[in-house]
Amino acid sequence: MTDTRSSRAWTSWVAIAALLVALTAAALAFRPDGRPSHTTLTSENADVLRHVLNTKKTKVGVVPYAPIVIVDPATRELSGFAIDAMRAIGEGGGFEIEFEVLDWATMNAALAGGKIDAVVSAIFRNPQRAKEFTFTVPTMYFGQSAIVRADDQSIRTAADLKRPGLRVAVLAGEAGAEYVRRFMPQAQVTTLTGSDLTIPMMEVVSGRADIAFGDLATCRRFAANNTSVRNVFSDDPLNVSAACFMLRRGDSAWLDFLNVSIETLLFSGELDELNAKYNQDGIWIPISKPWQ
């Protein structure tokens, strides 16, 4: 009789322990706001698209960079090419978009940690980022340039960038930082943080840096508004980068959906309308239809 009671007691404790494990696993699978924690999902059930379609909403990160992402300083309302494009994608898919404003240094952690389902600003696709994330088809293309003092004629070509001791200012997480890391190993680098791409360029204006990197459009605008500097590679960009939406690796169904949605916007002419609205100054090179 004692053995039977002991056996039943042991069985009861095992059942209770199993229940507690199951409840703990269920609790860990969701964040306090009810959304699934992407960091705890396995490869078999990590289906962001299914969650988006079931809840009819998604949360995506954006990095202020006019006119791709514009933040009204008074109302904090968002607009811009990427905002309008993502809202059109949500409308086509039947779900709402919640935007979270980030910067170049925080967007990776927010995406990897499951706080957002994508970064929908103009994110340059490069090998360094591709180690951790994946990208949609391009939404546009950008050229890379640099800002130097107007009276500094020692930097005119890419070969001049190899000079030892060159003082360079870059923004953490931005494409210019990766260019300097790869091609300017002897430079003295100052890495700054924030979402304003002109922050490193102000280091050149102040004399604390010899050169600062940025996309061609930003460099053109900055040089036009600051006569003390010049845009070095205005007519011959150092390289051209594809700008895309960025996602976590493994979200294959979500990636396929966004790719098809971007293609649909292109073929329907909606991207043409957004380019006409936001790219009047030719800041970026638009993607084109296959027959153009």
Protein Blocks (a to p, Z undefined) as FASTA:
>chain_A
ZZmmmmmmmmmmmmmmmmmmmmmmmmmmpcfkopacfklpcfklmcfklmmmmnopacdd
dddddfkbccdfklopaedjklmmmmmmmmmnopacddddddfklmmmmmmnopagbdcb
dcdddfklmmmmccdddfbdcdddddddfklckbmbfklmmpghiacdddehiaklmmmm
mmmmmbccdddedjbfklmmmmmmnopafbdcddfklmmmmmmmmmkbccfklmlcfbdc
dddddddehilmlmmmmmmmmmmmmmnommmmmmmmmmmnomaccdddfkZZ
